[in-house]
Amino acid sequence: MISRLKYNPVASWFTEPSQPVLYDRQLVWLALGLMLFGLIMVSSASIPVAVRLVDMPFYFATRQAVYLLGATLLACIAMTIPLSKWEQLSVPSLLLSICLLVVVMFVGHSVNGAARWIPLGFFNLQPAEGAKLSLLLFISGYLVRRHGEVQEKIRGFIKPLGVLILLAVLLLTQPDLGSVIVMFVTTIGMLFIAGAKLWQFVSLMAGGLASIAVLIIAEPYRLRRVTSFLDPWQDPFGSGYQLTQSLMAFGRGGWWGQGLGNSVQKLEYLPEAHTDFVVAVLAEELGLIGVSVLLLMVFALAFKALMIGRRCLEAEQMFGGFLASGIGIWIAFQALVNVGAASGMIPTKGLTLPLVSYGGSSLFIMATAVALVIRVDYEYRLQTSQAHQRIRSNDERESERE
């Protein structure tokens, strides 16, 4: 009996440890789990608006499923491209993003007063999402080329900020302050990891916060968002409507929620229920426990990206290390802003929840970003494995000589 089990492939799958692999399986499962989580919640949250707009309950759910397939295919392609090629493409991808941001100024499709999308027929392309990834690629390549200059000279610190300012100006014409804030935080995070001096970091933080304050004060609608965030119940049917409805969803959810599909706020009460405020529907249907599980998955994904980046930097794989670290900061901060806005902790910014919210552009770019982290980890493990094999071979040759 034992001998039969020994050669039984099914039994050996359960009884024998798995072979070492050259990629982080937990990272893959976290990303796929978040995508599936998002598909379920988008399906639940979008039914009322889909019925009202096109009289098809699962219209947005079907589109999200197609986006998921496309994002998975795009991620598989991205994982096959070596990091050296991504480093070569960092400047061209940035130039392409700048061109698309200029194009959207003239042909952009307007939604809720913001012209951020280029209509392509089957879906609307949002250049701001691609600009985030292209900026990370560019800064990662820049930090590899100018690492010493960033640490020692002020001009090395300022150069990437010029690119950030150019992208910010283009994004603010849409307007899209949320993406600018995400890019700003990610950029300063990467410069800090690269070893920029503390006074430069503090000065940049102070200047950035002052600029954001000026931008908020300069636009009445942004100022209304801030004031309504401080006291949304002062105008619950005006500027504070979206936030009050979201808070009601959180309140109704309690610990365990009302049950999947039983949200009341998604019945035309909560605007953008399947996009920016999908976490509010999640809170109402699955409660605090469901939100906590989702946040743990998102921040576990971001934490693993940061740890992969740290290992690569320690192994002198600079481009991959900076890129993985930047993607980790990006995912964590954008998730923090999305959930914080829905729960009333910060003003609303119109940012999606990574890998969860409805939308083709966000899903494609986020899936590609996760694929890049997997590629970074793969090349790190491959190099480490080859180094261990060389050491083992040298030891064997030395032992044979003895």
Secondary structure, DSSP 8 states (H G I E B T S, - for coil): -HHHHHT-HHHHHHHS-----SS-HHHHHHHHHHHHHHHHHHHHHHHHHHHHHHS-TTHHHHHHHHHHHHHHHHHHHHHTS-HHHHHHTHHHHHHHHHHHHHHHHHH-EEETTEEEEEE-SSSEE-HHHHHHHHHHHHHHHHHHHTHHHHHH-HHHHHHHHHHHHHHHHHHHTTT-HHHHHHHHHHHHHHHHHTT--HHHHHHHHHHHHHHHHHHHHHSHHHHHHHHHHH-GGGSTTTTTHHHHHHHHHHHHHTTT-S-TT--STTTTTSTTTTTTTHHHHHHHHHHHHHHHHHHHHHHHHHHHHHHHHHHHHHTT-HHHHHHHHHHHHHHHHHHHHHHHHHTTSS-------TTTSS-HHHHHHHHHHHHHHHHHHHHHHHHHHHHHHHHHHHHHHHHHH-
